[in-house]
Amino acid sequence: MLNGILRCSHVVALACSSCIAQSDLSPHFEVAAVKSAAEKRFGRFSGGPGSSDPERIAYESTTLEILIRNAYNLEPYPFQISGPPWLTTEWYTVTAKLPPGTTVEQYRQMMANLLAERFGLSCHRVTKDFAGYEITVAKGGPKLTPSVSSTDEFPEFRGSRDGNGTMRYKFTQTSMRVLTNRLSIMMRMTAPVVDRTGISGKFDFNLDVETPPRSSDFDDNSTNISDALQRQLGLKLNRVKVPLDVLAIDHAERVPTAN
């Protein structure tokens, strides 16, 4: 389960209220191909701005939900997209050529345009309050070590279980905003987490979390994570209502139009 969520954790909406592609003047892929995928499981993603192949993207096998999350910069909360169930069960391959110098924001708009043109996607945003958590500084102050890694390195996040049932998580190049995403993953993406520590910078640290035996109960898991944060990092996890954008799908076609 954790590994499956980790694959999607890089998916992090544009600050617009409408989710219909803008116009013929907005950025488009130079060439794009969308087809139904033979394999019904997540395949490799490669290319795009910031990668070693910035003028090409390729999804070997993905869902429309993941493509929407990439286009509209959504966190991977399961409740953040409201649409038909097939968004997560139909699988596609996508390849596209990007103009030289394409930025991440331009890439997202290109993907939004592609989804509007090939899937007839239209949607709108609504803001809802969800039961979630905030991170604050605990009494006594934070216990964080500034990162010694290069500032442009990708944040590392790994978890492994020892023989006593303790999950040992390793974090590098981790800001408080990135930590909120990681904590949501550790709590099975069942609730949003927001940063209210006021702490800037990036940090390297480990976090050992005891896991309840034979239990998948969310409250047990969050309580153990909260205890570990306070004892080991000097941070608190408090229950709060968190306002969150929800993407409501107005229309989408299951079968994409011809390339």
Phi and psi in degrees as GROMACS dihedral restraints (atoms count N, CA, C in turn):
[ dihedral_restraints ]
;  ai    aj    ak    al  type     phi  dphi    fc
    3     4     5     6     1   -61.5    20    10
    4     5     6     7     1   -45.2    20    10
    6     7     8     9     1   -61.7    20    10
    7     8     9    10     1   -38.2    20    10
    9    10    11    12     1   -63.9    20    10
   10    11    12    13     1   -40.0    20    10
   12    13    14    15     1   -70.7    20    10
   13    14    15    16     1   -38.4    20    10
   15    16    17    18     1   -59.4    20    10
   16    17    18    19     1   -35.1    20    10
   18    19    20    21     1   -61.5    20    10
   19    20    21    22     1   -26.8    20    10
   21    22    23    24     1  -100.3    20    10
   22    23    24    25     1    -2.9    20    10
   24    25    26    27     1   -70.6    20    10
   25    26    27    28     1   -17.0    20    10
   27    28    29    30     1   -73.0    20    10
   28    29    30    31     1   -14.8    20    10
   30    31    32    33     1   -76.1    20    10
   31    32    33    34     1   109.1    20    10
   39    40    41    42     1   -38.4    20    10
   40    41    42    43     1   152.1    20    10
   42    43    44    45     1   -82.8    20    10
   43    44    45    46     1    35.7    20    10
   45    46    47    48     1  -105.7    20    10
   46    47    48    49     1   156.8    20    10
   48    49    50    51     1   -92.7    20    10
   49    50    51    52     1   -20.9    20    10
   51    52    53    54     1  -105.2    20    10
   52    53    54    55     1   144.8    20    10
   54    55    56    57     1  -114.1    20    10
   55    56    57    58     1    22.0    20    10
   57    58    59    60     1   -90.7    20    10
   58    59    60    61     1   139.6    20    10
   60    61    62    63     1   -53.1    20    10
   61    62    63    64     1   146.4    20    10
   63    64    65    66     1   -70.9    20    10
   64    65    66    67     1   -62.9    20    10
   66    67    68    69     1  -171.4    20    10
   67    68    69    70     1   175.2    20    10
   69    70    71    72     1   -65.9    20    10
   70    71    72    73     1   -16.6    20    10
   72    73    74    75     1   -85.6    20    10
   73    74    75    76     1   -14.6    20    10
   75    76    77    78     1   -78.4    20    10
   76    77    78    79     1   163.5    20    10
   78    79    80    81     1   -60.3    20    10
   79    80    81    82     1   139.8    20    10
   81    82    83    84     1  -132.1    20    10
   82    83    84    85     1   151.4    20    10
   84    85    86    87     1   -62.9    20    10
   85    86    87    88     1   147.7    20    10
   87    88    89    90     1   -66.9    20    10
   88    89    90    91     1   -43.3    20    10
   90    91    92    93     1  -144.8    20    10
   91    92    93    94     1   142.1    20    10
   93    94    95    96     1  -147.6    20    10
   94    95    96    97     1   142.5    20    10
   96    97    98    99     1  -128.6    20    10
   97    98    99   100     1   130.0    20    10
   99   100   101   102     1  -127.2    20    10
  100   101   102   103     1   126.1    20    10
  102   103   104   105     1  -140.5    20    10
  103   104   105   106     1   159.2    20    10
  105   106   107   108     1   -67.2    20    10
  106   107   108   109     1   141.0    20    10
  108   109   110   111     1   -91.5    20    10
  109   110   111   112     1   143.0    20    10
  111   112   113   114     1   -72.6    20    10
  112   113   114   115     1   -38.2    20    10
  114   115   116   117     1   -93.4    20    10
  115   116   117   118     1   132.2    20    10
  117   118   119   120     1   -96.9    20    10
  118   119   120   121     1    59.6    20    10
  120   121   122   123     1  -159.8    20    10
  121   122   123   124     1   162.8    20    10
  123   124   125   126     1   -66.1    20    10
  124   125   126   127     1   128.2    20    10
  126   127   128   129     1  -106.8    20    10
  127   128   129   130     1  -174.6    20    10
  129   130   131   132     1   -73.3    20    10
  130   131   132   133     1   141.8    20    10
  132   133   134   135     1  -112.7    20    10
  133   134   135   136     1   137.5    20    10
  135   136   137   138     1  -146.2    20    10
  136   137   138   139     1   158.0    20    10
  138   139   140   141     1    86.6    20    10
  139   140   141   142     1  -176.8    20    10
  141   142   143   144     1   102.4    20    10
  142   143   144   145     1   171.1    20    10
  144   145   146   147     1   -53.4    20    10
  145   146   147   148     1   134.7    20    10
  147   148   149   150     1    87.0    20    10
  148   149   150   151     1    -6.2    20    10
  150   151   152   153     1   -98.0    20    10
  151   152   153   154     1  -179.7    20    10
  153   154   155   156     1   -76.7    20    10
  154   155   156   157     1    -8.4    20    10
  156   157   158   159     1  -131.0    20    10
  157   158   159   160     1    68.2    20    10
  159   160   161   162     1   -70.9    20    10
  160   161   162   163     1   -14.1    20    10
  162   163   164   165     1  -102.0    20    10
  163   164   165   166     1    16.9    20    10
  165   166   167   168     1  -151.6    20    10
  166   167   168   169     1   143.6    20    10
  168   169   170   171     1  -127.4    20    10
  169   170   171   172     1   150.9    20    10
  171   172   173   174     1  -149.3    20    10
  172   173   174   175     1   121.4    20    10
  174   175   176   177     1  -105.7    20    10
  175   176   177   178     1   114.4    20    10
  177   178   179   180     1   -68.6    20    10
  178   179   180   181     1   -39.3    20    10
  180   181   182   183     1  -162.3    20    10
  181   182   183   184     1   121.0    20    10
  183   184   185   186     1  -153.5    20    10
  184   185   186   187     1   170.2    20    10
  186   187   188   189     1  -103.6    20    10
  187   188   189   190     1   163.2    20    10
  189   190   191   192     1   -64.2    20    10
  190   191   192   193     1   -32.4    20    10
  192   193   194   195     1   -58.2    20    10
  193   194   195   196     1   -45.3    20    10
  195   196   197   198     1   -66.2    20    10
  196   197   198   199     1   -39.7    20    10
  198   199   200   201     1   -62.7    20    10
  199   200   201   202     1   -39.7    20    10
  201   202   203   204     1   -65.0    20    10
  202   203   204   205     1   -42.8    20    10
  204   205   206   207     1   -61.7    20    10
  205   206   207   208     1   -39.6    20    10
  207   208   209   210     1   -66.2    20    10
  208   209   210   211     1   -43.8    20    10
  210   211   212   213     1   -65.4    20    10
  211   212   213   214     1   -37.9    20    10
  213   214   215   216     1  -111.0    20    10
  214   215   216   217     1    16.2    20    10
  216   217   218   219     1    55.1    20    10
  217   218   219   220     1    48.6    20    10
  219   220   221   222     1   -96.8    20    10
  220   221   222   223     1   144.3    20    10
  222   223   224   225     1   -66.8    20    10
  223   224   225   226     1   154.4    20    10
  225   226   227   228     1   -82.7    20    10
  226   227   228   229     1    40.3    20    10
  228   229   230   231     1   -74.4    20    10
  229   230   231   232     1   133.1    20    10
  231   232   233   234     1   -64.4    20    10
  232   233   234   235     1   -22.4    20    10
  234   235   236   237     1   -95.1    20    10
  235   236   237   238     1     6.2    20    10
  237   238   239   240     1   -89.2    20    10
  238   239   240   241     1    -7.0    20    10
  240   241   242   243     1  -122.2    20    10
  241   242   243   244     1   127.4    20    10
  243   244   245   246     1  -110.2    20    10
  244   245   246   247     1   109.4    20    10
  246   247   248   249     1  -165.7    20    10
  247   248   249   250     1  -173.5    20    10
  249   250   251   252     1   -66.2    20    10
  250   251   252   253     1   149.7    20    10
  252   253   254   255     1   -59.0    20    10
  253   254   255   256     1   -28.6    20    10
  255   256   257   258     1   -67.5    20    10
  256   257   258   259     1   -11.3    20    10
  258   259   260   261     1   -56.9    20    10
  259   260   261   262     1   -26.6    20    10
  261   262   263   264     1  -107.5    20    10
  262   263   264   265     1     0.2    20    10
  264   265   266   267     1  -118.8    20    10
  265   266   267   268     1   -14.0    20    10
  267   268   269   270     1   -95.1    20    10
  268   269   270   271     1   138.4    20    10
  270   271   272   273     1  -119.3    20    10
  271   272   273   274     1   141.9    20    10
  273   274   275   276     1  -137.9    20    10
  274   275   276   277     1   155.0    20    10
  276   277   278   279     1  -109.0    20    10
  277   278   279   280     1   139.7    20    10
  279   280   281   282     1  -134.5    20    10
  280   281   282   283     1   127.2    20    10
  282   283   284   285     1  -129.6    20    10
  283   284   285   286     1   144.7    20    10
  285   286   287   288     1  -155.9    20    10
  286   287   288   289     1   152.6    20    10
  288   289   290   291     1  -107.0    20    10
  289   290   291   292     1   131.1    20    10
  291   292   293   294     1  -105.6    20    10
  292   293   294   295     1   146.2    20    10
  294   295   296   297     1   -64.4    20    10
  295   296   297   298     1   150.0    20    10
  297   298   299   300     1   -56.0    20    10
  298   299   300   301     1   139.8    20    10
  300   301   302   303     1    81.3    20    10
  301   302   303   304     1    10.1    20    10
  303   304   305   306     1   -61.5    20    10
  304   305   306   307     1   131.2    20    10
  306   307   308   309     1   -87.6    20    10
  307   308   309   310     1   169.4    20    10
  309   310   311   312     1   -61.4    20    10
  310   311   312   313     1   -43.7    20    10
  312   313   314   315     1   -63.9    20    10
  313   314   315   316     1   -39.4    20    10
  315   316   317   318     1   -65.7    20    10
  316   317   318   319     1   -39.8    20    10
  318   319   320   321     1   -59.8    20    10
  319   320   321   322     1   -43.9    20    10
  321   322   323   324     1   -60.7    20    10
  322   323   324   325     1   -42.2    20    10
  324   325   326   327     1   -67.3    20    10
  325   326   327   328     1   -36.6    20    10
  327   328   329   330     1   -60.5    20    10
  328   329   330   331     1   -43.0    20    10
  330   331   332   333     1   -66.0    20    10
  331   332   333   334     1   -41.0    20    10
  333   334   335   336     1   -60.5    20    10
  334   335   336   337     1   -42.7    20    10
  336   337   338   339     1   -64.1    20    10
  337   338   339   340     1   -41.3    20    10
  339   340   341   342     1   -61.8    20    10
  340   341   342   343     1   -43.3    20    10
  342   343   344   345     1   -66.4    20    10
  343   344   345   346     1   -36.0    20    10
  345   346   347   348     1   -67.0    20    10
  346   347   348   349     1   -40.1    20    10
  348   349   350   351     1   -78.1    20    10
  349   350   351   352     1   -40.6    20    10
  351   352   353   354     1   -92.5    20    10
  352   353   354   355     1   -31.4    20    10
  354   355   356   357     1  -109.7    20    10
  355   356   357   358     1    -0.9    20    10
  357   358   359   360     1    62.2    20    10
  358   359   360   361     1    29.6    20    10
  360   361   362   363     1   -69.3    20    10
  361   362   363   364     1   129.0    20    10
  363   364   365   366     1  -138.1    20    10
  364   365   366   367     1   146.4    20    10
  366   367   368   369     1  -161.8    20    10
  367   368   369   370     1   171.4    20    10
  369   370   371   372     1  -147.2    20    10
  370   371   372   373     1   162.6    20    10
  372   373   374   375     1  -102.8    20    10
  373   374   375   376     1   142.5    20    10
  375   376   377   378     1  -132.9    20    10
  376   377   378   379     1   151.2    20    10
  378   379   380   381     1  -105.4    20    10
  379   380   381   382     1   128.3    20    10
  381   382   383   384     1  -128.0    20    10
  382   383   384   385     1   152.3    20    10
  384   385   386   387     1   -91.6    20    10
  385   386   387   388     1   131.9    20    10
  387   388   389   390     1  -122.1    20    10
  388   389   390   391     1   148.2    20    10
  390   391   392   393     1   -66.6    20    10
  391   392   393   394     1   121.4    20    10
  393   394   395   396     1  -149.5    20    10
  394   395   396   397     1  -152.5    20    10
  396   397   398   399     1  -140.9    20    10
  397   398   399   400     1   153.9    20    10
  399   400   401   402     1  -121.7    20    10
  400   401   402   403     1   146.5    20    10
  402   403   404   405     1   -97.9    20    10
  403   404   405   406     1   128.7    20    10
  405   406   407   408     1  -128.8    20    10
  406   407   408   409     1   171.5    20    10
  408   409   410   411     1   -84.1    20    10
  409   410   411   412     1   130.6    20    10
  411   412   413   414     1   -77.3    20    10
  412   413   414   415     1   163.9    20    10
  414   415   416   417     1   -59.2    20    10
  415   416   417   418     1   131.7    20    10
  417   418   419   420     1   101.8    20    10
  418   419   420   421     1   -13.3    20    10
  420   421   422   423     1    91.1    20    10
  421   422   423   424     1   167.5    20    10
  423   424   425   426     1   -73.4    20    10
  424   425   426   427     1   153.4    20    10
  426   427   428   429     1  -120.4    20    10
  427   428   429   430     1    74.6    20    10
  429   430   431   432     1  -125.2    20    10
  430   431   432   433     1   138.5    20    10
  432   433   434   435     1  -104.6    20    10
  433   434   435   436     1   120.4    20    10
  435   436   437   438     1   -55.6    20    10
  436   437   438   439     1   143.8    20    10
  438   439   440   441     1   -65.0    20    10
  439   440   441   442     1   141.3    20    10
  441   442   443   444     1  -101.3    20    10
  442   443   444   445     1    -0.2    20    10
  444   445   446   447     1   -80.7    20    10
  445   446   447   448     1   167.2    20    10
  447   448   449   450     1   -62.5    20    10
  448   449   450   451     1   140.5    20    10
  450   451   452   453     1   -67.0    20    10
  451   452   453   454     1   -16.6    20    10
  453   454   455   456     1   -99.1    20    10
  454   455   456   457     1     8.2    20    10
  456   457   458   459     1   -75.9    20    10
  457   458   459   460     1   147.6    20    10
  459   460   461   462     1   -73.4    20    10
  460   461   462   463     1   135.5    20    10
  462   463   464   465     1   -60.0    20    10
  463   464   465   466     1   133.1    20    10
  465   466   467   468     1   -94.3    20    10
  466   467   468   469     1   142.9    20    10
  468   469   470   471     1  -148.3    20    10
  469   470   471   472     1   109.1    20    10
  471   472   473   474     1  -133.7    20    10
  472   473   474   475     1   144.5    20    10
  474   475   476   477     1  -130.4    20    10
  475   476   477   478     1   139.5    20    10
  477   478   479   480     1  -143.9    20    10
  478   479   480   481     1   147.8    20    10
  480   481   482   483     1  -101.2    20    10
  481   482   483   484     1   134.1    20    10
  483   484   485   486     1   -89.8    20    10
  484   485   486   487     1  -179.7    20    10
  486   487   488   489     1   -68.5    20    10
  487   488   489   490     1   -13.7    20    10
  489   490   491   492     1   -98.0    20    10
  490   491   492   493     1     6.5    20    10
  492   493   494   495     1    85.8    20    10
  493   494   495   496     1    13.1    20    10
  495   496   497   498     1   -93.8    20    10
  496   497   498   499     1   131.0    20    10
  498   499   500   501     1   -86.8    20    10
  499   500   501   502     1   125.8    20    10
  501   502   503   504     1  -108.1    20    10
  502   503   504   505     1   113.7    20    10
  504   505   506   507     1  -104.3    20    10
  505   506   507   508     1   135.9    20    10
  507   508   509   510     1  -111.6    20    10
  508   509   510   511     1   129.5    20    10
  510   511   512   513     1  -122.4    20    10
  511   512   513   514     1   133.7    20    10
  513   514   515   516     1  -131.0    20    10
  514   515   516   517     1   154.8    20    10
  516   517   518   519     1    49.0    20    10
  517   518   519   520     1    43.8    20    10
  519   520   521   522     1  -106.1    20    10
  520   521   522   523     1   116.6    20    10
  522   523   524   525     1   -84.9    20    10
  523   524   525   526     1   169.6    20    10
  525   526   527   528     1   -64.7    20    10
  526   527   528   529     1   -33.6    20    10
  528   529   530   531     1   -66.3    20    10
  529   530   531   532     1   -42.5    20    10
  531   532   533   534     1   -65.1    20    10
  532   533   534   535     1   -37.9    20    10
  534   535   536   537     1   -60.5    20    10
  535   536   537   538     1   -37.7    20    10
  537   538   539   540     1   -59.6    20    10
  538   539   540   541     1   -41.6    20    10
  540   541   542   543     1   -64.5    20    10
  541   542   543   544     1   -44.1    20    10
  543   544   545   546     1   -63.7    20    10
  544   545   546   547     1   -39.4    20    10
  546   547   548   549     1   -64.5    20    10
  547   548   549   550     1   -38.1    20    10
  549   550   551   552     1   -61.1    20    10
  550   551   552   553     1   -41.3    20    10
  552   553   554   555     1   -62.6    20    10
  553   554   555   556     1   -44.0    20    10
  555   556   557   558     1   -63.1    20    10
  556   557   558   559     1   -27.5    20    10
  558   559   560   561     1   -99.2    20    10
  559   560   561   562     1    25.3    20    10
  561   562   563   564     1    65.2    20    10
  562   563   564   565     1    26.7    20    10
  564   565   566   567     1    55.6    20    10
  565   566   567   568     1    31.9    20    10
  567   568   569   570     1   -91.2    20    10
  568   569   570   571     1   -10.1    20    10
  570   571   572   573     1  -155.2    20    10
  571   572   573   574     1   143.8    20    10
  573   574   575   576     1   -75.3    20    10
  574   575   576   577     1   153.4    20    10
  576   577   578   579     1  -128.4    20    10
  577   578   579   580     1   135.5    20    10
  579   580   581   582     1  -122.5    20    10
  580   581   582   583     1   151.9    20    10
  582   583   584   585     1   -93.1    20    10
  583   584   585   586     1   121.4    20    10
  585   586   587   588     1  -131.6    20    10
  586   587   588   589     1    35.5    20    10
  588   589   590   591     1   -86.4    20    10
  589   590   591   592     1   -28.3    20    10
  591   592   593   594     1    75.4    20    10
  592   593   594   595     1    11.3    20    10
  594   595   596   597     1   -91.6    20    10
  595   596   597   598     1   129.1    20    10
  597   598   599   600     1  -107.0    20    10
  598   599   600   601     1   170.7    20    10
  600   601   602   603     1    97.1    20    10
  601   602   603   604     1   178.7    20    10
  603   604   605   606     1  -123.7    20    10
  604   605   606   607     1   148.5    20    10
  606   607   608   609     1  -137.3    20    10
  607   608   609   610     1   153.7    20    10
  609   610   611   612     1  -113.5    20    10
  610   611   612   613     1   130.2    20    10
  612   613   614   615     1  -163.1    20    10
  613   614   615   616     1   165.0    20    10
  615   616   617   618     1  -113.8    20    10
  616   617   618   619     1   153.8    20    10
  618   619   620   621     1  -140.2    20    10
  619   620   621   622     1   118.8    20    10
  621   622   623   624     1  -100.7    20    10
  622   623   624   625     1   122.3    20    10
  624   625   626   627     1  -122.0    20    10
  625   626   627   628     1   122.1    20    10
  627   628   629   630     1   -71.8    20    10
  628   629   630   631     1   136.5    20    10
  630   631   632   633     1  -109.9    20    10
  631   632   633   634     1   136.0    20    10
  633   634   635   636     1   -64.9    20    10
  634   635   636   637     1   135.8    20    10
  636   637   638   639     1   -66.4    20    10
  637   638   639   640     1   133.8    20    10
  639   640   641   642     1    49.9    20    10
  640   641   642   643     1    42.1    20    10
  642   643   644   645     1  -137.9    20    10
  643   644   645   646     1   137.3    20    10
  645   646   647   648     1  -116.9    20    10
  646   647   648   649     1    18.3    20    10
  648   649   650   651     1   -68.0    20    10
  649   650   651   652     1   129.3    20    10
  651   652   653   654     1   -64.0    20    10
  652   653   654   655     1   -41.5    20    10
  654   655   656   657     1   -64.4    20    10
  655   656   657   658     1   -41.0    20    10
  657   658   659   660     1   -58.9    20    10
  658   659   660   661     1   -45.6    20    10
  660   661   662   663     1   -64.4    20    10
  661   662   663   664     1   -46.7    20    10
  663   664   665   666     1   -67.2    20    10
  664   665   666   667     1   -34.7    20    10
  666   667   668   669     1   -64.6    20    10
  667   668   669   670     1   -42.8    20    10
  669   670   671   672     1   -67.1    20    10
  670   671   672   673     1   -38.8    20    10
  672   673   674   675     1   -64.8    20    10
  673   674   675   676     1   -42.7    20    10
  675   676   677   678     1   -61.2    20    10
  676   677   678   679     1   -44.3    20    10
  678   679   680   681     1   -61.8    20    10
  679   680   681   682     1   -43.3    20    10
  681   682   683   684     1   -64.3    20    10
  682   683   684   685     1   -42.6    20    10
  684   685   686   687     1   -58.9    20    10
  685   686   687   688     1   -44.8    20    10
  687   688   689   690     1   -70.0    20    10
  688   689   690   691     1   -43.6    20    10
  690   691   692   693     1   -72.2    20    10
  691   692   693   694     1   -40.9    20    10
  693   694   695   696     1   -95.9    20    10
  694   695   696   697     1   -28.8    20    10
  696   697   698   699     1  -119.9    20    10
  697   698   699   700     1    -7.2    20    10
  699   700   701   702     1    70.2    20    10
  700   701   702   703     1    32.1    20    10
  702   703   704   705     1  -122.5    20    10
  703   704   705   706     1   151.7    20    10
  705   706   707   708     1  -115.2    20    10
  706   707   708   709     1   148.3    20    10
  708   709   710   711     1  -116.1    20    10
  709   710   711   712     1   112.6    20    10
  711   712   713   714     1  -113.7    20    10
  712   713   714   715     1   142.1    20    10
  714   715   716   717     1   -74.7    20    10
  715   716   717   718     1   130.3    20    10
  717   718   719   720     1  -148.3    20    10
  718   719   720   721     1   170.0    20    10
  720   721   722   723     1   -88.9    20    10
  721   722   723   724     1   130.4    20    10
  723   724   725   726     1  -116.7    20    10
  724   725   726   727     1   118.8    20    10
  726   727   728   729     1   -73.2    20    10
  727   728   729   730     1   133.3    20    10
  729   730   731   732     1  -141.7    20    10
  730   731   732   733     1   137.7    20    10
  732   733   734   735     1   -67.9    20    10
  733   734   735   736     1   135.0    20    10
  735   736   737   738     1  -118.4    20    10
  736   737   738   739     1   131.3    20    10
  738   739   740   741     1   -92.6    20    10
  739   740   741   742     1   112.6    20    10
  741   742   743   744     1   -95.0    20    10
  742   743   744   745     1   120.1    20    10
  744   745   746   747     1   -82.8    20    10
  745   746   747   748     1   117.2    20    10
  747   748   749   750     1   -84.3    20    10
  748   749   750   751     1   -36.6    20    10
  750   751   752   753     1  -158.9    20    10
  751   752   753   754     1   142.5    20    10
  753   754   755   756     1  -160.4    20    10
  754   755   756   757     1   139.1    20    10
  756   757   758   759     1   -94.0    20    10
  757   758   759   760     1   135.3    20    10
  759   760   761   762     1   -67.5    20    10
  760   761   762   763     1   -36.5    20    10
  762   763   764   765     1  -104.4    20    10
  763   764   765   766     1   119.0    20    10
  765   766   767   768     1   -69.5    20    10
  766   767   768   769     1   152.4    20    10
  768   769   770   771     1   -68.1    20    10
  769   770   771   772     1   163.6    20    10
  771   772   773   774     1   -62.0    20    10
  772   773   774   775     1   148.8    20    10
